[in-house]
Amino acid sequence: MKFHESNRFTRVGKQKIALVDIDETICFYPDKRRYDLAIPESKNIEKINKLYEEGWKIIYWTSRGAVSGVDYKKYTLSQLKDWNCKFHELQCGDQKPHFDLIVDDKAKRIEEI
C-alpha cells in the first residue's frame, strides 16, 4: 500500500478555513436555550471577524435543527447579518451532526483566539 504524505495545516499561501460554532461561541442564552433568545457576544464576533479580515475562509457550522428537524438556516443567516458577522458560508442542521463533545487536534475554544 502506498501512503500519501499530507500536511497537518493548510500550506502557506493557501486560504485557511475556520469552522466556527454559533451557540455558546458567538452567542449565549440568559435562561432558555431558544434561538430567538440568543444574545450575541460582540467580543467573540470581533475575533472571528478579525480572522475573516486576515484572509481566513469563515464557515459558521451549527447543529441547529439537527435533532428537531426544523430548518433554521434562514433565521440563523438573519441573526448573523444582524450581529455584523463576517463569513463565507453557513452550514446548518444535518450538515453538522449533533454531539456532546469534540475531540480534535486542531480545536480551540473562543477564549484562546
N, C-alpha and C positions, 0 to 999 in steps of 0.2 A: 504494500500500500504506500502511495506517495502522499505526503502531507504538504499542504500549503503553509508557508510561514506568514502569519498575519501580524499587523501592528495592534497594540493594545488600544491606542487612541488614534484619531484621525491625523493623518500626516500634516506637517507644516505646509501652509499654503492652500489647504482644502478647508472648506467651511465646516466648522464643528457644529454638532447638533446637540441641543439640550432638550430632553423630555421633562416637562415641568408639571407636577400635580397641581391641582387647583385648591381643593378643600383642605384646610388646615396647613396650607402652604402660603397662598396669597390671599386667602380669606379665612375668617373664623366665625364661630357661632356663639352668640351670647347664652343661649339656652337650648332650644330645639335645633337639631341639625336638619334644617329645611332650607333648600337652596335660595328661596326668596328672602330668607332672613340673614343671608351671608353678609358679613361686614368685611370689606376689602382692607387689607393691611398694606398701606401705601409704601412703607419702608421695604417690604419684601417685593412688591411690584417694581419698585425702582431698581432693585438688584437685578431682577430678570430683564427689565428694560435696558439696563446697562450692558448686559450680555448681548442683547439684540443690537445695540449701537456699536458694540465691539466686533460685530460681524457674525455672531452665532446664529444658527437657524433655531428658532424657538418653536417648539411644538408643545402646546398645552395638551395634557394627556390625563383624562379623568374617567373614572368609572361611573359617573353619574348616569343612572338608568340601567346599569348592568344587571342589577338584581330585580328592579321593579319592571323593567321592560319599557319604561317611559322614555321617549326621545326628548332629551333636554338640550340638544345641540343648539337650536335657535336661541333659547333662553340664555344659555351659557355664553354664546357669542355676544349677545347684547350686554351681558354683565362685563365681559372682558373689554368691550368697547367703552362702556360707561366708566369703567375703572382705569381707562387710559393704558391698557396693557398693549405692549408691542409684541407681535408674534407673527408667525408664518402660517401655522396650521392649528386646528383644534381637532382632537380625536376624542370621541365620547362613547360611553356605554360599552357595548360588547367589543369595541376596539381596544379597550383596556380591561383586562379581567379584574373582577372583584378579588381583593386579597386583604390579609391582615398584617402581613409583614413582607418587606422586600429585603432580600439578602443579595448584595451585589458588590463587586469590587470597584465600581465607579460611582456609587451613590454618595450624595452629600445632603445634609439637612440644610434648610434655607438659612439657618444661623451661620453656616460655615461659608457662605458665599459672600 
